[in-house]
Amino acid sequence: MNQFYAGEAVVHYGSADFTIMETGAYVVCAVTGDRIPLDQLRYWSHDRQEAYKDAAASLKAFQKANG
């Protein structure tokens, strides 16, 4: 991996896609704290500007925010 891309990325999460604001290799899951490689990022919240590693983490965040 190129060292330039080794750190955490800064991302703006849109409703249908995301924009990389500062280059990096990963983002951190808001629920688990796990690193999510950008090429594997599939779940996020536009409203909360959070990334999730999988559907279960996304559901857990949703339930916490709306419970």
Secondary structure, 3 states (H helix, E strand, C coil): CCHHHCCECEEEECCCCEEEEECCCEEEECCCCCEEEHHHCCEEECCCCEEECCHHHHHHHHHHHHC
